[in-house]
Amino acid sequence: MPSHEAPKLYLNEHLSPRLAAQLRRYGFDAVSSQEARMLSRDDEDQMEFAVSEQRAIVTFNFNDFVVLDENYIAQGKDHWGIILSSAESMSILLHRLLKLLNSVSALELKNQVRWLNEFK
C-alpha cells in the first residue's frame, strides 16, 4: 500500500488496461484511457481529462506531450505530471511505475515531466 499521497495515474491509450488493473491491485489509483472511454481522442483532450481528474498521464508519446507541457507552462496552467516511457513489456512498465509511485508524491510530480526509465 502507498506510504504517501501517491500520484493518481491515467494511462494513455497505448498502454494496456491490464496495467492499470495491476497497479490497482497494489493499492494505487490508476485508470486507462480505454476504461475512461477516451480512446482515439486527441492529445489535448487526453491531457485535459488527466488534469480534470488530477492524474499524471503515462504515455509513450514524447513529442506531443512535451509540447503540451510547454504550452501549459506558458499559459500558467497546472497539470499533475507527465510520465514518459519507451514501449516496454508490461512487467517492466509495472515494475518501474511501482517504483515511481512508491517514491514520488502527487505534489512532487505536479507540473513535472519525468522519464519512467529513471525508476529501473
TORKOL-4160 file (C-alpha; in steps of 0.2 Angstrom, whole numbers, padded with zeros to 4 digits, m for minus):
120
<pt num="1" X="0000" Y="0000" Z="0000"/>
<pt num="2" X="0006" Y="0018" Z="m0003"/>
<pt num="3" X="0015" Y="0026" Z="0011"/>
<pt num="4" X="0012" Y="0044" Z="0005"/>
<pt num="5" X="0000" Y="0053" Z="m0006"/>
<pt num="6" X="0005" Y="0044" Z="m0022"/>
<pt num="7" X="0000" Y="0051" Z="m0039"/>
<pt num="8" X="m0016" Y="0045" Z="m0047"/>
<pt num="9" X="m0012" Y="0039" Z="m0065"/>
<pt num="10" X="m0020" Y="0040" Z="m0081"/>
<pt num="11" X="m0013" Y="0028" Z="m0094"/>
<pt num="12" X="m0013" Y="0034" Z="m0112"/>
<pt num="13" X="m0021" Y="0023" Z="m0125"/>
<pt num="14" X="m0005" Y="0014" Z="m0130"/>
<pt num="15" X="m0004" Y="0006" Z="m0113"/>
<pt num="16" X="m0014" Y="m0009" Z="m0108"/>
<pt num="17" X="m0029" Y="m0008" Z="m0097"/>
<pt num="18" X="m0022" Y="m0023" Z="m0088"/>
<pt num="19" X="m0008" Y="m0012" Z="m0082"/>
<pt num="20" X="m0020" Y="m0001" Z="m0074"/>
<pt num="21" X="m0028" Y="m0016" Z="m0066"/>
<pt num="22" X="m0012" Y="m0022" Z="m0059"/>
<pt num="23" X="m0007" Y="m0005" Z="m0052"/>
<pt num="24" X="m0024" Y="m0005" Z="m0043"/>
<pt num="25" X="m0020" Y="m0022" Z="m0035"/>
<pt num="26" X="m0006" Y="m0014" Z="m0027"/>
<pt num="27" X="m0017" Y="m0001" Z="m0020"/>
<pt num="28" X="m0014" Y="0013" Z="m0032"/>
<pt num="29" X="m0027" Y="0024" Z="m0041"/>
<pt num="30" X="m0024" Y="0020" Z="m0060"/>
<pt num="31" X="m0036" Y="0021" Z="m0075"/>
<pt num="32" X="m0033" Y="0018" Z="m0093"/>
<pt num="33" X="m0039" Y="0028" Z="m0107"/>
<pt num="34" X="m0050" Y="0013" Z="m0113"/>
<pt num="35" X="m0058" Y="0012" Z="m0095"/>
<pt num="36" X="m0061" Y="0031" Z="m0096"/>
<pt num="37" X="m0069" Y="0029" Z="m0113"/>
<pt num="38" X="m0056" Y="0041" Z="m0120"/>
<pt num="39" X="m0049" Y="0030" Z="m0135"/>
<pt num="40" X="m0045" Y="0040" Z="m0151"/>
<pt num="41" X="m0046" Y="0057" Z="m0143"/>
<pt num="42" X="m0033" Y="0069" Z="m0147"/>
<pt num="43" X="m0018" Y="0073" Z="m0135"/>
<pt num="44" X="m0026" Y="0089" Z="m0129"/>
<pt num="45" X="m0042" Y="0080" Z="m0124"/>
<pt num="46" X="m0031" Y="0067" Z="m0115"/>
<pt num="47" X="m0021" Y="0080" Z="m0106"/>
<pt num="48" X="m0037" Y="0089" Z="m0101"/>
<pt num="49" X="m0045" Y="0073" Z="m0095"/>
<pt num="50" X="m0030" Y="0069" Z="m0084"/>
<pt num="51" X="m0030" Y="0087" Z="m0077"/>
<pt num="52" X="m0048" Y="0087" Z="m0073"/>
<pt num="53" X="m0045" Y="0070" Z="m0063"/>
<pt num="54" X="m0029" Y="0077" Z="m0055"/>
<pt num="55" X="m0020" Y="0062" Z="m0063"/>
<pt num="56" X="m0002" Y="0061" Z="m0070"/>
<pt num="57" X="m0003" Y="0055" Z="m0088"/>
<pt num="58" X="0008" Y="0040" Z="m0093"/>
<pt num="59" X="0012" Y="0040" Z="m0111"/>
<pt num="60" X="0024" Y="0034" Z="m0125"/>
<pt num="61" X="0021" Y="0050" Z="m0135"/>
<pt num="62" X="0036" Y="0060" Z="m0131"/>
<pt num="63" X="0035" Y="0073" Z="m0144"/>
<pt num="64" X="0017" Y="0079" Z="m0142"/>
<pt num="65" X="0016" Y="0079" Z="m0123"/>
<pt num="66" X="0032" Y="0088" Z="m0121"/>
<pt num="67" X="0024" Y="0102" Z="m0132"/>
<pt num="68" X="0008" Y="0101" Z="m0121"/>
<pt num="69" X="0019" Y="0103" Z="m0105"/>
<pt num="70" X="0027" Y="0119" Z="m0113"/>
<pt num="71" X="0010" Y="0126" Z="m0118"/>
<pt num="72" X="0003" Y="0123" Z="m0100"/>
<pt num="73" X="0019" Y="0132" Z="m0093"/>
<pt num="74" X="0017" Y="0146" Z="m0105"/>
<pt num="75" X="m0001" Y="0148" Z="m0101"/>
<pt num="76" X="0002" Y="0147" Z="m0082"/>
<pt num="77" X="m0009" Y="0131" Z="m0081"/>
<pt num="78" X="m0005" Y="0117" Z="m0069"/>
<pt num="79" X="m0005" Y="0098" Z="m0073"/>
<pt num="80" X="m0002" Y="0083" Z="m0062"/>
<pt num="81" X="0013" Y="0076" Z="m0071"/>
<pt num="82" X="0018" Y="0068" Z="m0087"/>
<pt num="83" X="0027" Y="0052" Z="m0086"/>
<pt num="84" X="0036" Y="0047" Z="m0102"/>
<pt num="85" X="0042" Y="0030" Z="m0107"/>
<pt num="86" X="0048" Y="0020" Z="m0121"/>
<pt num="87" X="0037" Y="0005" Z="m0126"/>
<pt num="88" X="0042" Y="m0009" Z="m0114"/>
<pt num="89" X="0034" Y="m0026" Z="m0108"/>
<pt num="90" X="0020" Y="m0024" Z="m0096"/>
<pt num="91" X="0031" Y="m0032" Z="m0082"/>
<pt num="92" X="0044" Y="m0019" Z="m0084"/>
<pt num="93" X="0032" Y="m0005" Z="m0085"/>
<pt num="94" X="0023" Y="m0011" Z="m0069"/>
<pt num="95" X="0040" Y="m0013" Z="m0060"/>
<pt num="96" X="0045" Y="0005" Z="m0065"/>
<pt num="97" X="0028" Y="0013" Z="m0061"/>
<pt num="98" X="0028" Y="0004" Z="m0044"/>
<pt num="99" X="0045" Y="0011" Z="m0040"/>
<pt num="100" X="0039" Y="0029" Z="m0046"/>
<pt num="101" X="0023" Y="0028" Z="m0036"/>
<pt num="102" X="0032" Y="0022" Z="m0020"/>
<pt num="103" X="0045" Y="0036" Z="m0021"/>
<pt num="104" X="0036" Y="0052" Z="m0028"/>
<pt num="105" X="0021" Y="0060" Z="m0021"/>
<pt num="106" X="0007" Y="0068" Z="m0031"/>
<pt num="107" X="0013" Y="0086" Z="m0026"/>
<pt num="108" X="0031" Y="0082" Z="m0031"/>
<pt num="109" X="0025" Y="0076" Z="m0048"/>
<pt num="110" X="0014" Y="0091" Z="m0051"/>
<pt num="111" X="0019" Y="0101" Z="m0067"/>
<pt num="112" X="0034" Y="0089" Z="m0069"/>
<pt num="113" X="0039" Y="0079" Z="m0084"/>
<pt num="114" X="0048" Y="0063" Z="m0079"/>
<pt num="115" X="0056" Y="0048" Z="m0088"/>
<pt num="116" X="0050" Y="0031" Z="m0082"/>
<pt num="117" X="0067" Y="0024" Z="m0085"/>
<pt num="118" X="0073" Y="0034" Z="m0070"/>
<pt num="119" X="0065" Y="0021" Z="m0060"/>
<pt num="120" X="0073" Y="0005" Z="m0065"/>
